[in-house]
Amino acid sequence: MEMMEREFSTGGHVYRAGRISVFAQMRVASQFKDVLIGLALLKQSQLDAEKAVVAAHKAPQKRGSAAAVPRKLTAEQYARTASIIMVGDASGTPPQVIDTVMRECFACVTRKEATGWQPIQTSEGAMQYADIELPQCVDIMLAVFEHNRLIDFFCGSPSTSEVSAKTEDDGQLSRTERTG
């Protein structure tokens, strides 16, 4: 069974990203597709680099030869690159669309406080915490995109979780496995 929330940290605080409805996922995917495609390309390059590293370690090395292996980004480099993609690819997106996507993402996120887990957004759509700035907003949105598999939707090959998610009943492949 898949976890309903994904815990992560940013800006010195611990957050939980929850699931957004399929209706919200469709709105986010269609309205923010340029950003999600950029993130999918980044993720795909990371997956390709991982495969190349594994293949290089398995392949017999000839004496005196060094095969060029793509370098996988560190977690920090990946997060920074994802942030740049998100902000840059959103530049042509109307402000109302950006606001809508941000609110969709923030509606399913809570922050750990001494009193328990608190929503980061009020019911009116305003931010609950003044210390959440742009870097944290981007990190939060990225966590929601990842947890809800919105990036995987645009990836050329399925993630490990999608490959193992074949249905038990009929063994049918998912949409991504059929097309990837």
C-alpha positions as CSV (number, residue, x, y, z in Angstrom):
1,M,0.0,0.0,0.0
2,E,1.3,3.4,-1.0
3,M,2.0,6.0,1.7
4,M,-0.7,8.7,1.7
5,E,1.8,11.4,2.8
6,R,5.5,12.1,2.0
7,E,7.5,13.7,4.8
8,F,10.3,16.2,3.8
9,S,12.3,19.1,5.2
10,T,12.9,22.6,3.8
11,G,13.8,25.9,5.4
12,G,14.4,24.2,8.8
13,H,10.9,22.8,9.1
14,V,9.4,19.4,8.5
15,Y,6.4,19.1,6.1
16,R,4.1,16.4,4.8
17,A,2.8,16.4,1.3
18,G,-0.5,14.6,0.8
19,R,-2.4,13.4,-2.2
20,I,-4.3,15.8,-4.4
21,S,-7.4,14.7,-6.2
22,V,-7.2,13.4,-9.7
23,F,-9.2,16.4,-10.8
24,A,-6.5,18.7,-9.2
25,Q,-3.8,16.5,-10.8
26,M,-5.3,17.0,-14.2
27,R,-5.5,20.8,-13.7
28,V,-1.9,20.9,-12.5
29,A,-0.6,18.7,-15.3
30,S,-2.4,20.6,-18.0
31,Q,-1.7,24.1,-16.7
32,F,1.9,23.5,-15.6
33,K,2.9,21.1,-18.3
34,D,6.0,23.1,-19.4
35,V,7.4,23.0,-15.9
36,L,6.5,19.3,-15.4
37,I,8.1,18.4,-18.8
38,G,11.3,20.2,-17.8
39,L,11.3,18.3,-14.5
40,A,10.6,15.0,-16.3
41,L,13.6,15.6,-18.6
42,L,15.8,16.3,-15.5
43,K,14.5,13.1,-13.8
44,Q,15.0,11.1,-17.0
45,S,18.6,12.3,-17.2
46,Q,19.2,11.2,-13.6
47,L,17.7,7.7,-14.3
48,D,19.8,7.4,-17.5
49,A,22.9,8.4,-15.5
50,E,22.1,5.7,-12.8
51,K,21.7,3.1,-15.5
52,A,25.0,4.1,-17.2
53,V,26.8,3.8,-13.8
54,V,25.4,0.4,-13.2
55,A,26.2,-0.8,-16.7
56,A,29.8,0.6,-16.4
57,H,30.4,-1.3,-13.2
58,K,29.0,-4.5,-14.8
59,A,31.0,-4.2,-18.0
60,P,34.5,-5.7,-18.1
61,Q,37.1,-2.9,-18.3
62,K,40.0,-3.2,-20.7
63,R,43.3,-2.4,-19.3
64,G,44.2,1.3,-19.7
65,S,40.7,2.3,-20.9
66,A,38.3,4.6,-19.1
67,A,34.8,4.7,-20.3
68,A,33.0,8.1,-20.0
69,V,30.1,7.6,-17.6
70,P,27.5,10.3,-17.2
71,R,27.6,11.9,-13.8
72,K,24.6,11.7,-11.6
73,L,23.7,15.0,-9.8
74,T,23.8,15.0,-6.0
75,A,20.5,15.6,-4.1
76,E,21.5,19.2,-3.6
77,Q,22.4,19.8,-7.3
78,Y,19.2,18.0,-8.4
79,A,17.0,20.2,-6.1
80,R,18.8,23.4,-7.3
81,T,18.4,22.4,-10.9
82,A,14.7,21.5,-10.3
83,S,14.2,24.9,-8.7
84,I,15.7,26.7,-11.7
85,I,13.5,24.7,-14.1
86,M,10.4,25.4,-12.1
87,V,10.9,29.1,-11.9
88,G,12.3,29.5,-15.5
89,D,9.7,27.3,-17.2
90,A,6.9,29.1,-15.4
91,S,7.9,32.5,-16.8
92,G,5.4,32.3,-19.7
93,T,2.6,31.1,-17.5
94,P,-0.1,33.6,-16.5
95,P,0.1,34.7,-12.9
96,Q,-3.5,33.4,-12.2
97,V,-2.4,29.9,-13.4
98,I,0.7,29.9,-11.2
99,D,-1.5,31.0,-8.2
100,T,-4.0,28.2,-8.9
101,V,-1.2,25.5,-9.2
102,M,0.5,26.8,-6.0
103,R,-2.8,26.7,-4.1
104,E,-3.6,23.2,-5.4
105,C,-0.2,22.1,-4.1
106,F,-0.3,23.9,-0.8
107,A,-3.8,22.7,0.0
108,C,-2.4,19.2,0.7
109,V,0.7,20.2,2.8
110,T,1.0,20.3,6.5
111,R,3.9,21.5,8.7
112,K,5.1,20.0,12.0
113,E,4.6,22.3,14.9
114,A,4.7,21.8,18.7
115,T,0.9,21.4,18.6
116,G,1.0,18.8,15.8
117,W,0.6,19.0,12.0
118,Q,-0.8,22.3,10.8
119,P,-1.9,23.2,7.2
120,I,0.4,25.7,5.5
121,Q,-2.5,27.4,3.8
122,T,-5.7,28.8,5.2
123,S,-9.1,27.8,4.0
124,E,-9.2,31.1,2.1
125,G,-6.0,30.2,0.2
126,A,-3.6,32.5,2.1
127,M,-0.2,31.3,3.5
128,Q,-0.4,30.3,7.2
129,Y,3.3,31.0,7.8
130,A,5.2,34.2,6.9
131,D,8.6,32.4,6.9
132,I,7.8,30.3,3.8
133,E,9.7,32.1,1.1
134,L,10.2,31.3,-2.6
135,P,12.9,28.6,-2.1
136,Q,10.6,26.8,0.3
137,C,7.6,27.2,-2.0
138,V,9.5,25.6,-4.8
139,D,10.7,22.7,-2.6
140,I,7.1,22.2,-1.3
141,M,5.7,22.2,-4.9
142,L,8.4,19.8,-6.0
143,A,7.5,17.4,-3.2
144,V,3.8,17.5,-4.1
145,F,4.7,16.9,-7.8
146,E,6.9,13.9,-6.9
147,H,4.5,12.5,-4.3
148,N,1.6,12.7,-6.7
149,R,3.7,11.3,-9.6
150,L,3.0,14.3,-11.8
151,I,6.6,14.3,-13.0
152,D,6.5,10.6,-13.8
153,F,3.5,11.2,-16.0
154,F,5.7,13.1,-18.4
155,C,8.8,10.8,-18.1
156,G,9.8,8.7,-21.0
157,S,10.4,5.6,-18.9
158,P,8.5,4.5,-15.8
159,S,9.9,5.0,-12.3
160,T,10.7,2.0,-10.2
161,S,7.4,2.3,-8.4
162,E,5.4,2.3,-11.6
163,V,7.2,-0.8,-13.0
164,S,6.3,-2.7,-9.8
165,A,2.8,-1.4,-9.8
166,K,1.4,-3.9,-12.4
167,T,-2.0,-5.0,-11.3
168,E,-2.0,-8.3,-9.4
169,D,-5.3,-9.4,-10.9
170,D,-4.6,-9.3,-14.7
171,G,-0.9,-8.5,-15.0
172,Q,-1.7,-5.6,-17.4
173,L,0.8,-2.9,-17.9
174,S,0.2,0.7,-16.9
175,R,-0.2,3.5,-19.5
176,T,3.4,4.5,-18.9
177,E,4.8,0.9,-19.3
178,R,2.9,0.5,-22.6
179,T,4.2,3.7,-24.0
180,G,7.5,4.1,-22.3
